[in-house]
């Protein structure tokens, strides 16, 4: 999230975080960890189901245990401008540590709140429902426990879960093999992309998932969580430090609590984009239909196979070099890359595959897309994808996406010299 502090580009981010070990050495072998765990959502009790008379429970996992702490406090106060109502629950877990922000008595630890309306923007006025002390907010099992606790204690007909923190798409940088979201400076742990998938699976039904975090709107991330959530909100680019503007998101929901999950996803995109448009700040935000991910995968695989069969490496590399990129240069807007490649390709099958894929991308997968500033150039269509220009990060193979798709083969094909793959 919020890389007004974390990174506007890799070159800025690297010095800032060079002294911090974000990686959990216990989690280097992601495939082994996944194979050794079976996670299932607890069955809701009949009592909880009977009390689910509220329309929405909004769950926000606010990991402020890093240099985003002051934004955690301001976002809580934004939520308190609206507060929970007789139709919606707003439930948060907020973590803080020493060294970054001293507001609201400079308390440290992790607290859970049922957010209530409060006009004091200088401190949190909502009641502390649980004081957890020191916990690891970089542990995916703890993230899932928060969601399951919130769903049990504050049941509703529909649920939105927001992961709030630094994010980095599927990967932090080319020289680190781990990747993900929710960085906890106190424990030096974070949630990897496969672990995010396990956390969402453990939560049971989630209607809308939002990454209030940087660089997360990628198929590499979305494929991991596609079966656990109906709609996915995220950004192709880094998010400004303030991230979501929660009163602009929650206010319209409070006025129209019966809105559908799809409409809430669109509202999340609009609330975010409207704010950054009003302050003339670059931003991207889009809504993905997770139910379309499997069909999208099939079309992308057909394109990749056709492109590799065409032998048009020169055209692919040229399109890659000119495609819209983001704070991580290896993240490219998929639609723009395809558009550039189609314009230069001399292969009829490639062109047909691209046309079909682009039509599905904008007609079925990306349901709503808003961009501001330099991204309002027609080249940023709502989904970024990993497309390195020089070397392939072998950690990519740990992703479910890499196992299911031909994208890693496609990358290695266009990077390889003399027709030899470089896995």
Residue, then its C-alpha position, 0 to 999 in steps of 0.5 A: x500500500x501507500x508507497x508515498x513512503x514505500x516506493x515511487x520506484x524500485x530505485x527509491x525503495x531499495x535504500x529505504x528498506x535495505x536494512x530491513x529483513x522482510x522475509x520469513x526464513x521459515x517460508x522459503x519453500x512455499x510449495x512444501x508449506x502449502x502441501x503440508x497444510x489443509x485449511x478449511x473455513x469453520x462452519x457458521x453456527x446456527x445462532x450466527x446465521x440467525x443473527x445475520x440481519x445486517x446487510x454488510x460486514x466490512x472487515x479491514x485488516x490494518x497492519x500499521x506495524x511499519x512506516x505506514x502507522x500514521x496512515x493507519x490512524x488517519x484511516x481509522x478516523x476516516x471510518x469513524x466519520x461514518x461508523x457502523x449502522x443498523x445495517x452495516x458493521x465496520x470491524x477492524x484490527x489495527x496494529x502499531x509499534x514504537x518508532x513511527x507515530x505518537x498520536x492517540x496516546x502512542x499506544x502499541x500492540x494490536x486492537x480490534x474495534x467495532x467502528x462507531x461514528x465519532x467526530x474527533x479526527x485526532x484519536x480513535x473513539x470506537x470501543x476496543x472489542x479485543x486488545x490482543x497485545x503483540x501478535x504477528x500481523x504478517x502471519x496469514x493464519x492470524x489474518x484468517x483468524x481475524x476474519x473468522x472472528x469478525x464473521x462470527x461476532x458480527x454476522x451479515x448477509x455479505x462480507x467485504x475484506x480489505x487487506x491494508x498495508x504495503x503490497x508488491x504484487x506477486x514479488x517485492x524485487x528481483x533479488x528476493x524470492x518471497x512476495x506478497x502483502x502485510x509486512x510486520x516490522x516487529x516480526x519481520x514477517x509478511x504474507x506471501x501470495x500463496x499464503x494470501x490464497x490460503x487465508x482467503x480460503x480459510x475465511x469462507x465466503x467473502x463477496x468483495x476483496x480489496x487490496x488497500x496496498x500497492x501493485x496487487x491487481x495482477x493475475x498472479x495474485x488474483x488466480x490464487x484467491x479466485x475461488x474464495x471471493x466474487x470480486x477483487x478490487x486493486x491497483x496496477x500501480x503503487x497507491x499514494x500514502x493515504x490509500x483508500x479514503x474510507x469515508x468516501x467508500x463507507x458513506x454511500x454504503x451506509x446510505x444504500x446498504x442493500x447494494x450488491x457485491x458488484x456495486x460495492x466493488x464499483x463504489x470502492x474503485x470510484x471512491x478511491x479514484x474520485x479522491x485522487x482525481x480531486x487532488x490531481x494525483x496519479x492513481x489506478x484502481x480496478x474491479x475484477x470478476x474473479x469468476x472470469x479468471x478461469x476462462x481468462x486463463x484459457x484465452x491467455x494460454x491460447x494466445x501464448x501458444x500462438x505467439x510462441x508458434x509464430x516465432x515473432x520474438x522481435x515483435x513481442x520484445x518491441x511491444x514489451x519495451x513500449x507497454x505501459x509499466x508501473x513502479x516495478x518495471x517488469x509489471x506491464x499493462x496486459x491490454x496495452x502490451x497486446x495492443x502493441x503486439x497486434x499492431x506489429x504482428x504479421x501472423x493472422x492467428x496471433x491477431x485473432x487470439x489477441x482480439x478475442x483475449x482483449x475483448x474478454x479482458x475488457x468485457x468480462x474480466x475487468x468490470x470497472x477501471x478508473x485512472x488518473x494523472x499520467x495513467x489517463x493515456x488510454x494505456x492502463x486498462x485494469x490488469x498488470x502482468x509480470x513481463x520481465x525484459x531481461x531475466x526470469x525470476x525463478x520464484x515465479x514457479x511457486x505460484x499456482x498461476x505459473x502451474x496453470x498457465x503458459x505465461x512462464x513458458x512464454x516469458x522464457x521463450x521470448x527471453x531465450x537465445x537460440x531457441x533455448x529456454x532458460x528455466 
